[in-house]
Amino acid sequence: MDTLGERIKQLRKQANMSQTDLANQVGISYAQVGRYETKGVQPPAEVLKKIADGLNTTVDFLINGSTDQKAQAVLADSELLRQFQSVEQINDADKKVIKTLINAFITKRQLQKLAS
């Protein structure tokens, strides 16, 4: 999975910006941009917001990546992740049925915990 620095670098290159270009836009040194991209240095919140604005993205994307990357970080069960991704492709009526079944199972488990 990409890191914050890798996402900054990738977006900067997609925008055809040099480190100096981004640094000037954000108000930091090009060396600091390099540290963010390659050394794993975390920018302060206000700088991160300026970087996101300069790269025409969100702070959330810079920190967490895409929705798929976030899901992979949260869901350790790769089969379950693939199943959820497949559900995204089906029609709304079928999605509603699946959500109802999941909610019913969760409710059942919660009731079992309360009963024990």
C-alpha positions, 0 to 999 in steps of 0.5 A: 500500500502506498504511503503518504509520501508516495501519494504526495510524490505520485500526485505531484508528478501527475500534476507535472510539478517539481518539488520546488513548484509544490514547495513554493505553492505551499510555502515550505522548502523543496528539501522539506517536500523531499523529506515528506516524499521519501523519508516518511516525515509527517507534515503538520496538519496545516502544511498537509492541508496546503499540500492537499490543496496544491495537489487538488486532492483531500487530506483524507486521500493523502493520509488514507489513500483510495477507498479500496486502500482504506478498506484493505487496511481495515479488513484483514479478511481478503475474501470478505473484502473481495465479496464486499467489492463484488457487492458494489457492482450489483443493483440497489435492490440486491444490495438492500437484501444483502445489507438486511441479511448482514444486519440480521446476523449482527443483531442475532449475535448481539442478542446471543451475547446479551443472553449469555 
